[in-house]
Amino acid sequence: MSSLRAICAAIRSRRLLRLAGMAPRFAVQKQDSNLSAGAAIASLIFTRITLGRGCGDLTSLGIEQIVDRRHDGSVSVRATVTGRLSLVWVWGRGEGGGIEMDCIGCGSAAVSERSERTAQGYRRFRCRACGKQFNERSDGVLNRTQYPSDIIALVVLWRLRYKLALRDLPEMFLICGIVFSHEAVRDWEAKLTPALAENLRRRRRGKAGRSWYVDETYIKVHGQWRYLYRAIDRSGALIDVMFSEHRDMAAAKAFFASAKMVTGVTPDRVTTDGHDSYPRAIRTTLGAGVRHRDSQYLNNRLEQDHRGVKGRYGPMRGFKGPRSASRFCRAYDELRNFLRSRSRTNQKVSADYRRFHFLRRTATVLSVLEAA
């Protein structure tokens, strides 16, 4: 539980560290089963030192730390957890005071950091080659937004993860003193979810099983029932998801081609229901050597898996258009698969590991959203 508290403290202090001009740059020297816990402890050590707090209570846990403040303003932290782990985190702007940003206009590395900052606390730069001025967010989709990227990332994460309507999120953040409208949530979702989905899809390449379960389910778009093609492997991991306005041969071929491209895997066996378009689509797209089983009872595990997306879009009362339906459903399924703590069906996972896994993966998702 000490590692969980360390992660929570590190997450809470992320914005303070950014406003102080410090950012994580380098990580780990030695890996073992306790890597993430040790990294969280090292992060907590650095956080307390940066914020002017003591670390005496950590030494009682068997944690030794060596702190080195460098001449360029960065801080190096070495944490050792009683002989099990040794790692180093370096926080700051880079070695020798170097700047890790190139000009977004001409690509030149001759960039100088300006002394002032933006209203949201981001560093500002000037290119000595072309004279262009920019900040840390200038090359991203959130450059013109009046809120910090970490706040927007958290809004989008909660929008995808939990059963919330557009108007629920502004009320939740209003309690914290952050004011925005439900249209801002819609705009942020449209900007960030494609980048998140593509990043998570790239992470899954080559990791899918070779026994696929394919089916389509109904979702309501602008008052009309449309189709959402979905596939999982034998362990329950996501293969692919695709929205389609029709349930025909062309849609089935497009789905199998997309699934093969995303996973980089050709399955040995595909289980579907009895729809007529699947046999030919499997032969022409995946190959004649792929075994096809058509039984609605063998596909029960996927039918149960449909409950995730069906339960999530229920509070939304359907979608307004095909584009928003495709974007949201793909991002939701990718996030749900990335945050799942089980590596196989019916696996028993402890509550402590589930919380730890969720916090670690959530930090990765927030980093992807902030960098979009």
SVG drawing of the C-alpha trace seen along z (x, -y; Angstrom):
<svg xmlns="http://www.w3.org/2000/svg" viewBox="-35 -37 62 62">
<polyline fill="none" stroke="black" stroke-width="0.4" points="0.0,0.0 3.0,-2.3 3.6,-2.2 0.0,-3.1 0.2,-6.1 3.5,-7.1 1.8,-7.0 -1.1,-9.1 1.2,-11.7 3.2,-11.8 0.1,-12.2 -1.2,-15.0 2.0,-16.9 2.3,-16.7 0.9,-20.2 3.0,-21.8 6.2,-20.2 5.3,-21.5 4.7,-25.0 8.0,-24.8 9.7,-24.1 10.6,-20.5 9.6,-17.5 10.6,-13.8 13.3,-13.1 15.1,-9.8 14.1,-6.7 15.4,-3.3 18.7,-1.4 17.7,2.0 14.4,3.9 12.7,6.5 9.2,7.2 9.3,4.2 10.2,1.7 7.0,-0.3 6.8,-0.4 10.3,-1.7 9.8,-4.3 6.8,-5.6 8.8,-5.8 11.6,-7.7 9.0,-10.0 7.6,-10.7 11.1,-11.4 11.7,-13.9 8.3,-15.5 8.9,-16.1 12.3,-17.5 11.1,-19.8 8.2,-21.1 10.4,-21.6 9.3,-18.6 11.3,-16.0 11.7,-12.4 12.4,-11.0 9.4,-8.8 10.6,-6.9 13.8,-5.8 11.8,-3.8 10.4,-1.8 13.9,-0.5 14.3,-3.1 17.7,-4.8 17.8,-7.8 20.7,-10.0 19.7,-13.4 22.0,-15.4 21.0,-18.9 22.9,-19.7 24.2,-23.0 21.6,-23.1 18.7,-23.1 17.8,-19.4 17.6,-17.0 18.9,-13.4 17.3,-10.9 18.6,-7.4 16.4,-5.2 17.3,-1.7 14.6,0.5 16.5,2.8 18.5,4.6 15.6,5.4 15.8,2.4 18.1,-0.4 17.0,-3.1 17.7,-6.7 15.3,-9.4 16.5,-12.7 14.1,-15.6 14.8,-18.9 15.5,-20.5 18.2,-18.2 21.9,-17.8 24.0,-20.9 20.9,-23.2 20.1,-22.1 16.6,-22.6 14.8,-19.6 12.7,-21.5 13.3,-22.3 11.7,-25.1 8.2,-24.2 8.5,-26.4 11.9,-25.6 13.0,-22.6 16.2,-24.3 17.8,-23.3 19.0,-26.9 16.3,-27.7 16.5,-29.9 14.2,-29.7 12.6,-32.9 12.3,-34.0 8.5,-34.5 5.9,-31.8 2.4,-31.5 -0.7,-32.1 -0.9,-28.3 2.7,-28.0 4.3,-26.6 7.8,-27.5 8.2,-29.9 10.9,-29.7 12.3,-31.7 14.1,-30.4 17.4,-32.2 17.2,-31.1 13.8,-32.2 12.7,-34.4 9.5,-32.4 8.2,-32.4 6.4,-29.4 5.7,-27.5 5.6,-23.9 2.0,-23.4 2.4,-25.2 2.7,-22.0 -0.3,-20.3 -4.1,-20.4 -4.5,-22.1 -2.3,-25.2 -5.2,-27.7 -7.1,-26.3 -7.4,-28.4 -7.0,-25.5 -3.9,-23.4 -3.4,-20.2 -3.6,-18.0 -7.1,-19.3 -8.3,-18.7 -6.7,-15.2 -8.5,-14.3 -11.8,-15.5 -11.4,-13.3 -10.3,-10.3 -13.4,-10.6 -15.6,-11.1 -14.4,-7.8 -14.0,-5.7 -17.2,-6.4 -20.9,-6.6 -21.1,-10.4 -23.1,-12.7 -21.7,-15.8 -23.3,-18.0 -22.1,-15.9 -18.4,-16.7 -18.8,-20.6 -20.7,-20.2 -18.0,-17.9 -15.2,-20.3 -17.2,-23.3 -16.9,-22.0 -13.2,-22.3 -13.4,-25.9 -12.8,-25.0 -15.5,-26.5 -16.2,-25.2 -19.3,-24.2 -20.5,-20.9 -19.6,-22.1 -16.0,-22.4 -16.1,-18.8 -17.4,-17.8 -14.7,-19.8 -11.9,-18.3 -13.2,-14.8 -13.2,-15.3 -9.6,-16.6 -8.0,-14.1 -9.7,-10.7 -8.4,-10.0 -4.8,-10.5 -5.4,-8.3 -7.0,-5.5 -4.2,-5.4 -1.5,-5.4 -3.2,-2.5 -3.7,-0.6 0.0,-0.8 0.8,0.6 -1.3,3.7 0.5,4.7 1.8,8.2 0.2,9.0 -3.1,10.6 -3.9,14.2 -4.6,16.5 -8.2,17.5 -10.6,14.7 -14.2,14.2 -16.1,11.8 -19.6,10.3 -21.5,7.1 -23.8,5.3 -26.4,2.6 -26.0,-1.0 -28.4,-3.9 -27.1,-6.8 -29.4,-9.7 -32.4,-7.6 -31.4,-4.7 -29.9,-1.4 -26.4,-0.9 -23.7,1.7 -20.5,1.9 -18.2,4.8 -16.0,6.0 -13.5,8.9 -11.6,10.3 -9.2,13.1 -9.4,16.2 -8.1,14.3 -10.6,11.5 -8.1,8.9 -9.4,6.6 -8.6,7.3 -10.4,4.4 -13.6,2.4 -15.2,0.7 -18.4,-1.3 -20.5,-0.6 -23.8,-1.8 -24.4,1.5 -24.1,5.2 -22.9,6.7 -19.9,8.2 -18.0,5.0 -18.2,4.1 -17.0,7.6 -14.1,7.4 -13.1,4.0 -13.3,5.1 -11.1,8.2 -8.6,6.1 -8.4,3.5 -8.0,6.1 -5.2,7.8 -3.4,4.5 -3.7,3.3 -2.7,6.6 -0.1,7.7 -1.4,11.3 -3.2,13.7 -5.5,15.9 -5.7,19.7 -9.4,19.8 -12.2,17.3 -15.6,17.9 -18.6,15.9 -22.4,16.2 -24.3,17.5 -24.3,14.4 -23.7,15.2 -21.0,12.6 -18.4,14.0 -17.2,17.2 -16.3,15.4 -14.9,12.4 -12.6,14.6 -11.4,16.6 -10.6,13.5 -9.1,11.3 -7.4,13.6 -6.7,16.6 -8.2,20.0 -6.2,21.7 -8.0,20.0 -10.5,22.2 -14.0,20.8 -16.6,21.8 -20.1,20.4 -21.9,21.0 -23.8,18.5 -23.1,20.5 -19.4,20.6 -19.5,16.8 -21.0,16.2 -17.8,14.7 -18.0,11.9 -21.7,11.4 -21.0,10.8 -18.2,8.5 -20.6,6.3 -22.0,5.2 -19.1,2.8 -19.8,0.5 -23.6,1.0 -23.6,-0.1 -21.4,-3.1 -23.3,-4.7 -26.7,-4.1 -26.5,-7.3 -25.6,-9.2 -28.9,-8.2 -27.3,-7.4 -25.0,-9.4 -25.8,-12.4 -23.8,-11.2 -21.7,-8.3 -18.4,-10.2 -18.8,-10.8 -20.1,-7.2 -17.1,-5.7 -14.6,-8.0 -16.1,-7.4 -16.7,-3.7 -13.1,-3.0 -11.5,-5.2 -13.7,-3.7 -12.9,-0.1 -9.2,-0.8 -9.1,-2.5 -11.1,0.3 -8.8,2.9 -5.7,1.0 -6.9,0.6 -8.1,4.2 -6.1,5.9 -6.8,9.5 -4.6,11.2 -7.0,14.1 -10.7,14.8 -11.8,15.5 -8.3,14.7 -8.3,13.9 -6.6,10.5 -6.1,9.0 -7.5,5.6 -4.1,4.2 -2.7,5.2 -5.9,3.9 -5.5,0.5 -1.8,0.3 -2.3,1.4 -5.1,-1.1 -3.0,-4.0 0.0,-3.1 -2.0,-2.7 -4.0,-5.8 -0.8,-7.9 0.2,-6.6 -3.1,-7.6 -2.9,-11.0 0.6,-11.5 -0.6,-10.5 -3.6,-12.9 -1.4,-15.8 1.1,-15.2 -1.6,-15.1"/>
</svg>
